[in-house]
């Protein structure tokens, strides 16, 4: 399994025996979504960096840059953010205040986490539903230099919020299966 915060959420812990296959499958889907976020983030960051660096070199070296380099961020930057959101969600590292679940015992923590995961599903689906007019409108917008429809940038919202809803649903499955989706190790919580 991966070495992230949830690495043993569905794996075998000492004294627990083998994890149930459905819980391993749920964790596998979460891991797959995390990898998709990593690939998207790394790919978009690489393309953005190369395009902007090439544009700067050409602009200062030859006096004329690449015209489409000024628009590429409109497509790729939302995908970079979406990839980061999916990675953070898969690792249970999205913005959270953990004081309330930490004050209670294991049962209170599990109940609170079930509530939070259900709220994430409701919010994610609400965002996807309410964004439909924006998505439809973006099919008519074309970036002038690239000639690409704006929907390619806006579709990152479908990916990120859809993945968040799926991960939250799978977290509920893991929680109901007796697994923890929060990292209890303070060493992993530090971002320093």
Secondary structure, 3 states (H helix, E strand, C coil): CCCCCCCCCCCCCCCCCCCCHHHHHHHHHHHHHHHHHHHHHHHHHHHHHHHHHHHHHHHHHCCCCCHHHHCHHHHHHHHHHHHHHHHHHHCCCCCCCCHHHHHCCHHHHHHHHHHHHHHHHHHHHHHHHHCHHHHHHHCCCECCCCCCECHHHHHHHHHHHHHHHHHHHHHHHHHHCCCCCCCCCHHHHCCC
